[in-house]
């Protein structure tokens, strides 16, 4: 028999399990499942908004993937009734109501919108597979993780030595994400391409929201007064392999863009982010050394700006430093 495990995609259900051994139980006998839905975190969350739970949806699917039981509630104490045998338990947190789901495959075909998220209400998902062999099994944990990735501008410093520019005021008007993954499947396969994108190639006012845009109000940054207030943004996973800087839209990497005035000229400082995975945090430290680009989706030169990207797992706290 395969032990219970947590899976993140439909494919992984089949790959992680050995052949089932026949059980000696009445398949029509009913069992009561007591289910807990913990966060998949092992570290203390620094921002309570990251882990806030407003409501739970729990789906119980049979071995043939048909729906056997369902609940939508605000309490984390979930009880479901089912027959004996192999079960797929799906927990959705802070997700839109999905009371029309009748089978597991339909659920995996559903997509989640970035706009379904807000600070203090991030969509989370989890899946556990079990074999119910007794009428009163032990409490079952279905850990959930956030679907979003977090991007943080941790610091911004200015060190422009060129005499033509060093005396000019550097004022940050806004910071935002472009090429944003704004719609993805629930329980996607590892290489799933986003279904839709926002802020393609540039900031689009219609796409503006608190998750991807911060108005900085022409905040002046100098060599002696760096900007150290953390700006936080959220996007869905973007696992595109090949980046592009073509002026014609095509799927590409997400970029963090600092839009600023240097004197009376608008410049952009785009930082190309690595592949973005859900439930991970990407920190950016940016140092401005000269004028930037005239478009937000440009390839930034190392001589224009130094930047460092740190990647850490939201749940493990491990850090990998990457200098680009």
N, C-alpha and C positions, 0 to 999 in steps of 0.2 A: 504494500500500500504506500502511496505517496504521502509524505507529511504535508501538513498545511503550509502554504507559502503565499507570499505577497507577489503579485505580478503587475507589470506596468503596461502590458500590451496583450492583445488577443492571441498573438502567436506564442507568447511565453507560457500560456496555459498548457499548451501541448508539449513544449520542449522540456519542461522541468519535471515531468512526472513519469515514473515508471509504470509498467502495466499493473492495473488494479488486481488485487486478489479477491476472489468472490467472498462476500460476507454472508454470515448466517443470521439474517434478520428479516422481519416482515416488512416489505417495502411500503405497505399501507399503514404501518404503525406511525403515529404522530410523535414528533419531538418538539420541545420548546427550546429555542436558541436564545441565550442571553449574550448580547453583543456590546462591546465597548469600542469606541472610535477615538483612539489616541492620536495626537500629532506624531509624525515620524521623527520628531526632534529628539536629540540626546543632549543638547546644550540649552542653557537658559536663553530665552528669546529676549533681546534687548528692547524691542518694540512690541508692546502688547497687541498693537493693531495687526501685526503679522500673523498672529495665531487666533484672532477673535473668531468665534463660531456663533452664527446667528440661527442656523437651522440645519437639520440633517435629513437626507433622503437615503434610505437603505433598500436595496433590491436583493431579493433572494431568488436565484435561478437554479433550476434543476440541471441534471446531467445533460439533458437535451437542449439546454439554454433557454427553455421557456420559463416565464415568470411564475414563481410559486407564492411569493408574499412580498409586500412592499409597505413602507411607512414613511411619512413625512412629518417631522416633529422638531421641536426646539430642545428637547431633553436628550442628553447623551446616553441615557439608559434605554437601550433598544431591546425589545423582545419580539421574536418572530416565530411562527409555527410552521413546521414542514414535515414531510415524510422522511424516511431514512434514505441514505445514499449520498452520492457525491453532490456537493452544492458549491455554487459560486456566489459569494457575498460581495456586493458592490456598495461602497459608501460614498456619497456625494455630499460635500459640505458647501453651503453658501451658493449652490448652483440654482439656476432657474428651475421652476417646477417641471418635472418630467413624469407626470402621472399617466401618460399615454404609452409608456414603454411596456411592451408585452414579451420581449425576448432579448437576450444578451446581444445578439448581432445588431439589432436595431439601436441599442444603446451605443455600440462602438461606431455606428454610422452618424451619430449626432455630433454636432460641432459646438464648441464653446467660444463665445465672443469675449474679447478683452474687455469690452464695455460691461460684461456681466460682473466684473470685479470693481471694487472700490476700496479705498483705504479703510481697514476695519472690516472688510467683507471680501476676502479673497477666496476664489473657487478652489476647492481641494477635492482629491479623489483617492480612492484606495480599493484594492481588490484582494480578497483572501479566498482560497479554495480549501474546502474541508470535506471529510467523509463522516457523515452523521451515522453513528452506529448504536446510539443509546438514546433513550427518551429524554434524558436530562444531562446533556453533555456539559463540560466545564465552560466557563465564560470564554467567548471568542473575541479576540482583538482584531480589528480591521484598521490598521494604521493608514492615515491619509497624509498626502503631501500637497503643497500648493502647485497649481498649474503655471503660475507666473514665474518669471525670472526677475530678479531685482538688479537694477543698475544704479550705482551711486557715484556722483561726482564728489569725491572726498576732499579735494583741495584744488585751488587754482592760484598759481603764482605768476607774476610778470617779471621778466628779466630781459628787457629789450635794450641791447647795447648800441645799436645803430644810431648815430647822432641825429639822423633825419627823423627818427621816430621816438627816440627815448624821452623827449620832452612832451610828447603828445599824451593826452588823457586816454586811458583805456577803460571804457565803461561797458559792462556786460548788460545787454538788453534782455537776453533770454537764454535758457538752456533747455534742450529737448532731444528726443530720440527721433530719428528718421529711419525709413525702411522697417517699419514696425510690424511684426507678426501679430495680427489682430484677430485671427480666427484659426483654431486648430481642432482636431478631433479629440474626443475623450479617449483615453487609453490608446494613444497613437503608437504605431510602430516607430522604432528608433529614428529612422530617416524620413519620417513624414514631413512633407513640405507644407508650410502654412497654406490654409485655404484662401485667405485674403490678407491684404496688407493695408496699412495706413501710413500717412506721411511719406509717400513714395518720392524719393529723391530730394525732398525739401519739406519744410514745415507747411502743413495745410491747415488753415484756420478751422475748417469744418471738422477736422480730426482732433482738435485740441481738447485735452482733458487733463485732470490732475495726475493721471498715471504717466503721461508722456511729455508734459510741458510745464516749465516754471518761468513765470515772468519775473525778471530780475530788477526791473525798474531802473535801468542804467546805473547799476552798482559799480562804483569806481574801484579798481584794483590797482595797487602800486607795488613797487618792489618792497616797500616797507610795510604795506598793509595787504597781505595776501587774503584771499577769500577762503575761509575754512569752515563755513556753514555747509553741512552736508545736504546735497540735493539728491532726492531719491526718485527713481522712475521704475515703471513696471512694464514688462512686455511678455508675450508668449514666446515659447521656444522657437529659435531660429537655427536650424542645423544645416543650412545651405553650405555645401562644400566649396563651391567656386564663387569668389567675390567678383563684382563688376563695378566699373566706374563709367560705364557708357551713359550718355545722356538720354538714351532710350530706355524706358523702364524694363527691367527684368529682375527676378528674385536675386537678392544679394544680402550681404551682411548688414546687420543693424549698426547704426552709428550714433554716438553721443555727440551732439553739436553744441558748441558755445558760440553764440552770436554776439558780436561786440562792435562798438565804435572805437576806432583808433583815430583820434582827431575827429574829422568829419566824414570819415570813410567807414562803411560797414564791411567787416570781415567775418569769415566763418572759420571755426576751428573744429573740424570733424575728427572724432576718434573712432576708428573702426574697431568694433568689438569682435571677440572670437565667437565661435559657435555658442549660442546661448541655450542652456539646458534649463528645464523647469526646476524650480526649487533651489536654484543656486544664486549667489550674490556676486556681482562683478563690480569691483571698486576701481575708480579712475582718479589718478593724480595727474594734473595737467600743468605744464610749465610753458608759458608763452615767451618766445624769444624773438619774434619778428612778425610782420603782418601775415595774416592767414590767407585763405583762398577767397575767391569772389562768388563761389557757389558752395552750398552745404554738403553736397555729395562728392566732393573732390578728394583725390588722393593726397593726404597731408604728407609733407616731406619732413624727414627727421630734423632738418635744419630749421623748419618753421616752428615746431613745437615738440618738446620732449614730453612723453607721457608714459605712464606705467599703469598696467592693468593687473589687478590682483583678482584671483578667482577663488572663492571658497564655497564649500557646500553649506547651504542654509542649515542643514541638520548636523553635520559633523564638525564644522568650524575649521576644516583643513584649508590651508592657504597655498596657492601656487603663484609665484611672482612671474610675470611675463613683461618683458620690455620690448616695445615695438618701435 
